[in-house]
Amino acid sequence: MNTFYKIRLTDLFFGLMLCSGLIVHGQNDSIRKDSLKKDIKVGLVLSGGGAKGFAHIGALKVIEDAGIRIDYIGGTSMGAIVGALYASGYTANQLDSIFKAIDFGALIQDGIPRSAKTFYEKEDAERYVLTLPFKKFKISFPSAISKGQNIYNLLFRLTNHVRDIDDFNKLPIPFFCVATDIETGEQVMLDHGYLPEAIAASGAFPSLFEPVQIGDRLLIDGGVVNNYPLEEVKAMGADVIIGIDVQDRLLNKDELRSATDILLQISNMQTGNSMRDKIKKTDIYIKPDIEAFNVVSFSQGDAIIKNGIIAAELKQDQLDDLARRQNANLRKTPIQKETDTLHIDKIKIEGIKNYTRQYVSGKLKFKAPNTITYKKLNEGLNNLAATNSFKSIKYKMEIDTAGKHILKMNLRENPDNMYLRLGIHYDDLYKSGALINVTKKRFITDNDVASLDLILGDNVRYKMQYYIDRGFGFSFGINSAYNQFTQSLDFDIIQNRPPFEITNPGNINKIDIDYSDLTNQIYFQTLFKQVFSIGVGLEHKRLRISTETFALNNSRTFFEDSDFYSFYSFLKFDSLDDKYFPTKGVFFEGDFHNYFSSSDFNNVFENFSIGKAKIMTSFKLFPKLALTLSTEGGFRIDGSGIGGLDFLLGGYGNHFVNNITPFYGYDYLEISGDSYVKALFNFDYEIVNKNHLSFSGNFSNTADGLFDSNNWIDSPEFTGYALGYGLETFVGPVEIKYTWSPETGNSIWFFNLGFWF
């Protein structure tokens, strides 16, 4: 009986095991059949996080290597940028190479190359510390640090191979990104339109980038409302969600140590609360360690990418399992690099009201039909952006019904056309100065600008400019400037030179010269071969040179007090990358004045001419060491009794009036003559970022009638050297120079603070 039951129980046990095996086998068959019937669709969610979004690239490398096919992508902010590029066909390795080659600091700051600016715009950028919109006697502040123009230019190039796709579901991988309507606070899902524009809107971080207008909506960073668009990716049809999260966690009370920490905490609160549920719904959740980085840690891109790889590798088993469950694993084929040129049959410009098409075309410096490089396109766009006349410059390539390639530009004019600008400066000649400027665009007509500088301090000065910019056409300008300073000179330097020629009245060693100049100009100029500025004009100059050191007839002694009238012409070229610390480029400036009339204070006037020219080049010898070489010279024809406009060498600086020229080793105005030649070399070593050590030498022959013989090519009569330190600051360069001359044995210190004006 017991044996019977034992046998029965054993049979029953094996029977149950057999049935169980059949059931399990049946279930596995069912899974395999289901897998064959329905392929697993994988959705990828990429959060925003600024520079921390570099981790997306690292994680994508691991996902890609596992062979997972991504079927849908949704992203926000930096997640939108990485996601859009991946969706348009780039591999993770290609993205790695692209992002590592980008200078995000310059990109974010809208760093417009100096070469892209007109001579007028160069002067503006190198004179003012602060520029504020000014309207109805009220000062406002810019809505953002950057317009995002450089970002847009980059995205245009990187996505140009899919420029004809306006439905993002038709990209190689269906894609969308999230933005925020700044007026309503609503989430805006961008899944169609122009891809670079959509990405730029999703990444328009408040206060860092200007809002992006698409249609009637003004959009900012999608992270404000949805920084991890999981539900939207599910709705596209994803069965499995892979999420890469580079958002900041909420800080605890001990970590909230500054106002910035508190502001970021408030910003992250809404995101943090919603993420709890989203994490649970994410099938494979990848959270890179990004606590050591912030939204602008672009210089640490390699480390951030590496952390993305590490985080994804922690999910390697899940990723490999997912790859096996898909019907077809993916090894992405890198997209082929397109040619470096664009063919443009026609340029279509929309959105301009106060500016002419000629003005825009003149700034672009290319015309259609034409085949241009992307570099040439960016140069033209930079020229246009440098005017600050447009709040945004959006563009795209289209093909019309006739097969013509159209560059369609949509410009949004800057509503601010009046600015208050400020600057400060100190040097050894003009001493202290505070600059207040008011600039008004569209002052009288379209394309014009009026500007007034008032300089208060030890030497009150002003400069007024009015300029009508007609691009390739002849532009018209009016200048008026008043300049003054006082300089102490050795009496024996000047007593035998016109216009002084006064016998020493009492064994005076030093004399204080009061120098003032009022210059008014009317001129026309144009661009020649797109790089040179050439112009002609009419000039009035009132020159006064006097002293109170001694007086004749119990009054101030005047050496010169005349009005001069001249025709003049000029030629300029400037491709230097920096005015104060150049490392590459060429500079040329030349002008010729014919003085045909004067009020003739000293009764010695005759028609005379003065010409001068300077050429300079800079180049790098090593990554941190740059060499600048320059040569210049000037001469006077006739007018031997007129010395007020002679060449006066000495001192250090820029923006000197008339023919005053800096020369190391000598004090201001210490060397004089009606003709001169000068050569200079300067070695500049950037020891650390924005800190410069320099060694300079200059050499000159200066005399009356220098070019009447071959004396000008003799060994230099005057030489001087300088050792200097310079620091680039937001107010301009801070420089100190120790200079000396072998001829005199004297040494002189020069110091300046801020932009020269």
Solvent accessible surface area in square Angstrom, and as a share of the most:
residue,aa,sasa,rsa
1,M,162,0.72
2,N,114,0.59
3,T,89,0.52
4,F,99,0.41
5,Y,109,0.41
6,K,136,0.58
7,I,97,0.49
8,R,140,0.51
9,L,113,0.56
10,T,65,0.38
11,D,82,0.43
12,L,103,0.51
13,F,118,0.49
14,F,130,0.54
15,G,30,0.29
16,L,109,0.54
17,M,112,0.50
18,L,118,0.59
19,C,68,0.40
20,S,53,0.34
21,G,39,0.38
22,L,111,0.55
23,I,107,0.54
24,V,75,0.43
25,H,110,0.49
26,G,36,0.35
27,Q,104,0.46
28,N,61,0.31
29,D,45,0.24
30,S,52,0.33
31,I,111,0.56
32,R,143,0.52
33,K,118,0.50
34,D,78,0.40
35,S,33,0.21
36,L,138,0.69
37,K,163,0.69
38,K,129,0.54
39,D,31,0.16
40,I,20,0.10
41,K,75,0.32
42,V,0,0.00
43,G,0,0.00
44,L,0,0.00
45,V,0,0.00
46,L,0,0.00
47,S,0,0.00
48,G,2,0.02
49,G,13,0.12
50,G,20,0.19
51,A,0,0.00
52,K,3,0.01
53,G,0,0.00
54,F,4,0.02
55,A,0,0.00
56,H,0,0.00
57,I,0,0.00
58,G,0,0.00
59,A,0,0.00
60,L,0,0.00
61,K,39,0.17
62,V,11,0.06
63,I,1,0.00
64,E,20,0.09
65,D,100,0.52
66,A,15,0.11
67,G,0,0.00
68,I,1,0.01
69,R,47,0.17
70,I,5,0.02
71,D,17,0.09
72,Y,35,0.13
73,I,0,0.00
74,G,0,0.00
75,G,0,0.00
76,T,0,0.00
77,S,14,0.09
78,M,12,0.05
79,G,0,0.00
80,A,0,0.00
81,I,26,0.13
82,V,0,0.00
83,G,0,0.00
84,A,0,0.00
85,L,1,0.00
86,Y,1,0.00
87,A,0,0.00
88,S,1,0.01
89,G,8,0.07
90,Y,22,0.08
91,T,7,0.04
92,A,1,0.00
93,N,95,0.49
94,Q,45,0.20
95,L,0,0.00
96,D,11,0.06
97,S,75,0.48
98,I,33,0.17
99,F,6,0.03
100,K,108,0.46
101,A,90,0.70
102,I,31,0.16
103,D,97,0.50
104,F,15,0.06
105,G,34,0.32
106,A,46,0.36
107,L,25,0.12
108,I,17,0.09
109,Q,127,0.56
110,D,25,0.13
111,G,42,0.40
112,I,43,0.22
113,P,65,0.41
114,R,30,0.11
115,S,66,0.43
116,A,8,0.06
117,K,44,0.19
118,T,40,0.24
119,F,38,0.16
120,Y,31,0.12
121,E,23,0.10
122,K,11,0.05
123,E,52,0.23
124,D,23,0.12
125,A,49,0.38
126,E,22,0.10
127,R,8,0.03
128,Y,17,0.06
129,V,42,0.24
130,L,81,0.40
131,T,50,0.29
132,L,15,0.07
133,P,12,0.07
134,F,32,0.13
135,K,128,0.54
136,K,165,0.70
137,F,188,0.78
138,K,153,0.65
139,I,82,0.42
140,S,55,0.35
141,F,150,0.62
142,P,78,0.49
143,S,68,0.44
144,A,13,0.10
145,I,132,0.67
146,S,3,0.02
147,K,58,0.25
148,G,12,0.11
149,Q,11,0.05
150,N,21,0.11
151,I,22,0.11
152,Y,2,0.01
153,N,9,0.05
154,L,44,0.22
155,L,3,0.02
156,F,2,0.01
157,R,94,0.34
158,L,22,0.11
159,T,3,0.02
160,N,2,0.01
161,H,58,0.26
162,V,14,0.08
163,R,65,0.24
164,D,100,0.52
165,I,47,0.24
166,D,95,0.49
167,D,44,0.23
168,F,0,0.00
169,N,75,0.38
170,K,147,0.62
171,L,9,0.04
172,P,87,0.55
173,I,13,0.06
174,P,31,0.20
175,F,0,0.00
176,F,0,0.00
177,C,0,0.00
178,V,0,0.00
179,A,0,0.00
180,T,3,0.02
181,D,5,0.03
182,I,83,0.42
183,E,133,0.60
184,T,84,0.49
185,G,43,0.41
186,E,88,0.40
187,Q,69,0.31
188,V,15,0.08
189,M,75,0.33
190,L,16,0.08
191,D,41,0.21
192,H,123,0.55
193,G,31,0.30
194,Y,24,0.09
195,L,5,0.02
196,P,2,0.01
197,E,36,0.16
198,A,2,0.01
199,I,0,0.00
200,A,16,0.12
201,A,0,0.00
202,S,0,0.00
203,G,14,0.13
204,A,1,0.01
205,F,86,0.36
206,P,51,0.32
207,S,77,0.49
208,L,34,0.17
209,F,27,0.11
210,E,18,0.08
211,P,24,0.15
212,V,12,0.07
213,Q,79,0.35
214,I,48,0.24
215,G,60,0.58
216,D,139,0.72
217,R,88,0.32
218,L,49,0.24
219,L,2,0.01
220,I,15,0.08
221,D,7,0.04
222,G,0,0.00
223,G,20,0.19
224,V,74,0.42
225,V,45,0.26
226,N,13,0.07
227,N,24,0.12
228,Y,2,0.01
229,P,0,0.00
230,L,0,0.00
231,E,79,0.35
232,E,34,0.15
233,V,0,0.00
234,K,70,0.30
235,A,88,0.68
236,M,42,0.19
237,G,37,0.36
238,A,12,0.09
239,D,54,0.28
240,V,16,0.09
241,I,0,0.00
242,I,0,0.00
243,G,0,0.00
244,I,0,0.00
245,D,5,0.03
246,V,0,0.00
247,Q,13,0.06
248,D,57,0.30
249,R,98,0.36
250,L,60,0.30
251,L,51,0.25
252,N,81,0.42
253,K,171,0.72
254,D,103,0.54
255,E,51,0.23
256,L,57,0.29
257,R,205,0.75
258,S,50,0.33
259,A,75,0.58
260,T,86,0.50
261,D,34,0.18
262,I,88,0.45
263,L,123,0.61
264,L,80,0.40
265,Q,19,0.08
266,I,104,0.53
267,S,75,0.49
268,N,30,0.15
269,M,96,0.43
270,Q,118,0.52
271,T,26,0.15
272,G,22,0.21
273,N,89,0.46
274,S,50,0.33
275,M,13,0.06
276,R,139,0.51
277,D,87,0.45
278,K,34,0.14
279,I,65,0.33
280,K,165,0.70
281,K,98,0.41
282,T,12,0.07
283,D,73,0.38
284,I,7,0.03
285,Y,41,0.16
286,I,0,0.00
287,K,81,0.34
288,P,2,0.01
289,D,95,0.49
290,I,6,0.03
291,E,112,0.50
292,A,88,0.68
293,F,25,0.10
294,N,80,0.41
295,V,51,0.30
296,V,85,0.49
297,S,10,0.06
298,F,33,0.14
299,S,114,0.74
300,Q,84,0.37
301,G,6,0.05
302,D,90,0.47
303,A,44,0.34
304,I,0,0.00
305,I,6,0.03
306,K,127,0.54
307,N,33,0.17
308,G,0,0.00
309,I,45,0.23
310,I,85,0.43
311,A,8,0.06
312,A,0,0.00
313,E,90,0.40
314,L,144,0.72
315,K,60,0.25
316,Q,60,0.27
317,D,118,0.61
318,Q,82,0.37
319,L,0,0.00
320,D,45,0.23
321,D,60,0.31
322,L,4,0.02
323,A,3,0.02
324,R,168,0.61
325,R,120,0.44
326,Q,9,0.04
327,N,84,0.43
328,A,58,0.45
329,N,88,0.45
330,L,48,0.24
331,R,157,0.57
332,K,32,0.14
333,T,107,0.62
334,P,67,0.42
335,I,42,0.21
336,Q,149,0.66
337,K,179,0.76
338,E,77,0.35
339,T,103,0.60
340,D,63,0.33
341,T,58,0.34
342,L,11,0.05
343,H,81,0.36
344,I,1,0.01
345,D,33,0.17
346,K,118,0.50
347,I,9,0.05
348,K,93,0.39
349,I,25,0.12
350,E,55,0.25
351,G,42,0.40
352,I,43,0.22
353,K,178,0.76
354,N,52,0.27
355,Y,12,0.05
356,T,56,0.32
357,R,123,0.45
358,Q,99,0.44
359,Y,11,0.04
360,V,0,0.00
361,S,25,0.16
362,G,3,0.02
363,K,8,0.04
364,L,1,0.00
365,K,43,0.18
366,F,8,0.03
367,K,126,0.54
368,A,36,0.28
369,P,105,0.66
370,N,56,0.29
371,T,78,0.46
372,I,11,0.06
373,T,52,0.30
374,Y,9,0.03
375,K,143,0.61
376,K,62,0.26
377,L,1,0.00
378,N,48,0.25
379,E,72,0.32
380,G,1,0.01
381,L,0,0.00
382,N,14,0.07
383,N,9,0.04
384,L,0,0.00
385,A,15,0.12
386,A,18,0.14
387,T,9,0.05
388,N,45,0.23
389,S,3,0.02
390,F,4,0.02
391,K,40,0.17
392,S,18,0.11
393,I,3,0.01
394,K,23,0.10
395,Y,5,0.02
396,K,59,0.25
397,M,5,0.02
398,E,63,0.28
399,I,82,0.42
400,D,60,0.31
401,T,153,0.89
402,A,80,0.62
403,G,41,0.40
404,K,102,0.43
405,H,54,0.24
406,I,15,0.08
407,L,1,0.00
408,K,52,0.22
409,M,0,0.00
410,N,81,0.42
411,L,3,0.01
412,R,66,0.24
413,E,27,0.12
414,N,13,0.07
415,P,85,0.54
416,D,42,0.22
417,N,37,0.19
418,M,54,0.24
419,Y,7,0.03
420,L,27,0.13
421,R,22,0.08
422,L,64,0.32
423,G,3,0.03
424,I,80,0.41
425,H,9,0.04
426,Y,72,0.27
427,D,1,0.01
428,D,38,0.20
429,L,2,0.01
430,Y,3,0.01
431,K,78,0.33
432,S,49,0.32
433,G,9,0.08
434,A,45,0.35
435,L,2,0.01
436,I,71,0.36
437,N,0,0.00
438,V,55,0.32
439,T,2,0.01
440,K,54,0.23
441,K,25,0.11
442,R,44,0.16
443,F,112,0.47
444,I,121,0.61
445,T,66,0.38
446,D,61,0.32
447,N,11,0.06
448,D,4,0.02
449,V,17,0.09
450,A,17,0.13
451,S,6,0.04
452,L,87,0.43
453,D,3,0.02
454,L,74,0.37
455,I,8,0.04
456,L,76,0.38
457,G,43,0.41
458,D,91,0.47
459,N,17,0.09
460,V,69,0.40
461,R,8,0.03
462,Y,68,0.26
463,K,55,0.23
464,M,62,0.28
465,Q,15,0.06
466,Y,21,0.08
467,Y,19,0.07
468,I,21,0.11
469,D,19,0.10
470,R,101,0.37
471,G,8,0.07
472,F,60,0.25
473,G,21,0.20
474,F,129,0.54
475,S,3,0.02
476,F,50,0.21
477,G,0,0.00
478,I,58,0.29
479,N,29,0.15
480,S,13,0.09
481,A,30,0.23
482,Y,67,0.25
483,N,27,0.14
484,Q,53,0.23
485,F,4,0.01
486,T,67,0.39
487,Q,17,0.08
488,S,48,0.31
489,L,10,0.05
490,D,50,0.26
491,F,6,0.02
492,D,101,0.52
493,I,44,0.22
494,I,8,0.04
495,Q,51,0.22
496,N,121,0.62
497,R,37,0.13
498,P,24,0.15
499,P,16,0.10
500,F,29,0.12
501,E,111,0.50
502,I,39,0.20
503,T,120,0.70
504,N,45,0.23
505,P,73,0.46
506,G,50,0.48
507,N,138,0.71
508,I,38,0.19
509,N,121,0.62
510,K,113,0.48
511,I,1,0.00
512,D,66,0.34
513,I,3,0.01
514,D,37,0.19
515,Y,7,0.03
516,S,19,0.12
517,D,3,0.01
518,L,51,0.25
519,T,19,0.11
520,N,50,0.26
521,Q,35,0.15
522,I,84,0.43
523,Y,22,0.08
524,F,96,0.40
525,Q,31,0.14
526,T,21,0.12
527,L,46,0.23
528,F,103,0.43
529,K,155,0.66
530,Q,64,0.28
531,V,77,0.44
532,F,63,0.26
533,S,1,0.01
534,I,72,0.37
535,G,4,0.03
536,V,85,0.49
537,G,12,0.12
538,L,80,0.40
539,E,7,0.03
540,H,40,0.18
541,K,11,0.05
542,R,76,0.28
543,L,0,0.00
544,R,93,0.34
545,I,6,0.03
546,S,6,0.04
547,T,0,0.00
548,E,123,0.55
549,T,56,0.33
550,F,21,0.09
551,A,53,0.41
552,L,87,0.43
553,N,145,0.75
554,N,155,0.79
555,S,63,0.41
556,R,80,0.29
557,T,5,0.03
558,F,63,0.26
559,F,5,0.02
560,E,5,0.02
561,D,26,0.13
562,S,1,0.01
563,D,24,0.12
564,F,5,0.02
565,Y,84,0.32
566,S,0,0.00
567,F,121,0.51
568,Y,17,0.06
569,S,44,0.29
570,F,24,0.10
571,L,58,0.29
572,K,53,0.23
573,F,41,0.17
574,D,16,0.08
575,S,37,0.24
576,L,4,0.02
577,D,54,0.28
578,D,46,0.24
579,K,54,0.23
580,Y,33,0.13
581,F,18,0.07
582,P,15,0.09
583,T,36,0.21
584,K,130,0.55
585,G,19,0.19
586,V,56,0.32
587,F,38,0.16
588,F,53,0.22
589,E,68,0.31
590,G,11,0.10
591,D,32,0.17
592,F,81,0.34
593,H,25,0.11
594,N,43,0.22
595,Y,10,0.04
596,F,79,0.33
597,S,41,0.26
598,S,22,0.14
599,S,69,0.44
600,D,38,0.20
601,F,92,0.38
602,N,54,0.28
603,N,129,0.66
604,V,71,0.41
605,F,50,0.21
606,E,83,0.37
607,N,78,0.40
608,F,2,0.01
609,S,10,0.07
610,I,7,0.03
611,G,2,0.02
612,K,62,0.26
613,A,45,0.35
614,K,68,0.29
615,I,82,0.42
616,M,30,0.14
617,T,49,0.28
618,S,4,0.02
619,F,79,0.33
620,K,114,0.48
621,L,73,0.36
622,F,136,0.57
623,P,111,0.70
624,K,99,0.42
625,L,37,0.19
626,A,4,0.03
627,L,19,0.09
628,T,10,0.06
629,L,74,0.37
630,S,13,0.08
631,T,70,0.41
632,E,22,0.10
633,G,18,0.17
634,G,1,0.01
635,F,75,0.31
636,R,28,0.10
637,I,86,0.44
638,D,91,0.47
639,G,0,0.00
640,S,83,0.54
641,G,31,0.30
642,I,6,0.03
643,G,7,0.07
644,G,3,0.03
645,L,3,0.02
646,D,5,0.03
647,F,2,0.01
648,L,31,0.15
649,L,0,0.00
650,G,0,0.00
651,G,0,0.00
652,Y,35,0.13
653,G,6,0.06
654,N,48,0.25
655,H,69,0.31
656,F,31,0.13
657,V,18,0.11
658,N,32,0.16
659,N,13,0.07
660,I,11,0.06
661,T,12,0.07
662,P,40,0.25
663,F,1,0.00
664,Y,17,0.07
665,G,2,0.02
666,Y,12,0.04
667,D,50,0.26
668,Y,4,0.01
669,L,6,0.03
670,E,46,0.20
671,I,6,0.03
672,S,24,0.15
673,G,0,0.00
674,D,16,0.08
675,S,4,0.03
676,Y,6,0.02
677,V,32,0.18
678,K,12,0.05
679,A,45,0.35
680,L,33,0.17
681,F,42,0.18
682,N,29,0.15
683,F,71,0.30
684,D,16,0.08
685,Y,99,0.38
686,E,42,0.19
687,I,69,0.35
688,V,90,0.52
689,N,109,0.56
690,K,93,0.39
691,N,29,0.15
692,H,8,0.04
693,L,84,0.42
694,S,17,0.11
695,F,75,0.31
696,S,1,0.00
697,G,0,0.00
698,N,1,0.00
699,F,57,0.24
700,S,3,0.02
701,N,13,0.07
702,T,6,0.04
703,A,39,0.30
704,D,80,0.42
705,G,30,0.29
706,L,9,0.04
707,F,81,0.34
708,D,130,0.67
709,S,51,0.33
710,N,108,0.55
711,N,84,0.43
712,W,102,0.36
713,I,109,0.56
714,D,79,0.41
715,S,96,0.62
716,P,62,0.39
717,E,101,0.45
718,F,36,0.15
719,T,17,0.10
720,G,0,0.00
721,Y,51,0.19
722,A,1,0.01
723,L,94,0.47
724,G,10,0.10
725,Y,76,0.29
726,G,3,0.03
727,L,55,0.28
728,E,53,0.24
729,T,46,0.27
730,F,166,0.69
731,V,17,0.10
732,G,3,0.03
733,P,4,0.02
734,V,33,0.19
735,E,12,0.05
736,I,72,0.36
737,K,12,0.05
738,Y,74,0.28
739,T,0,0.00
740,W,74,0.26
741,S,1,0.01
742,P,80,0.50
743,E,85,0.38
744,T,60,0.35
745,G,67,0.64
746,N,87,0.45
747,S,57,0.37
748,I,40,0.20
749,W,154,0.54
750,F,6,0.03
751,F,81,0.34
752,N,2,0.01
753,L,55,0.27
754,G,0,0.00
755,F,33,0.14
756,W,2,0.01
757,F,20,0.08
